Amino acid sequence: MSVRTFLSDKIMVQARTLIADSGGGSSALWADFCSVWARVEPGRAQKPGGETILETARPVIVHMRYAPDLPDPMQFLWQGRVLRVLAIQRNDERAAMITVQCEEVVS
């Protein structure tokens, strides 16, 4: 499978930024950082015994190329959905690809 076929979803990477307000405080907002190709697939939520559970946040797995300048923390926008990053796993020694465990924020 070619990388072009493998990474068929366009996602927006967002970085958390602090915006100063006039009262001396600040607010945390998500700002667009970069757009990347990825593969997005549904994950599964299971109890330790293997039983599937229903949750208010849906698990999602994102496969993408590693980039050393990815922000921390970050979240993704995909097809109008917000994907909160939970964990990142490097897939090989060269770290060319990463797997990102996410949850879709369901309101």
C-alpha positions, 0 to 999 in steps of 0.5 A: 500500500502506498503512503498516498493511499495509506494517508488519505485523510486531511486533518488540522493540527491545533496547538494550545496558545495563551492569549493575554487579556486586559485584566492581567490574566490569560485564556487558553485557546486552540489555534491552527498549527498545520494541516497534514495527511493522516489515516483516521480510524475508529478505536474501541473502548473496552472494559478490562474483561473485554466487554465493549462500553459506551462513553461520552468520548469516542476513541479514535486512532490517527496514523500520521508522519512524525514531525519534530515540530509538532506542538505539545499539547495538541488536538486535531480537527477532522471532518468538523470533529475535535479529536483530543490527543491522549497518547502518541506512539512511535511505530519504528526506530526511525520514527517516520510514522506515529500512532496517536490515540485520541478521543472525539469530544462529544457534546 
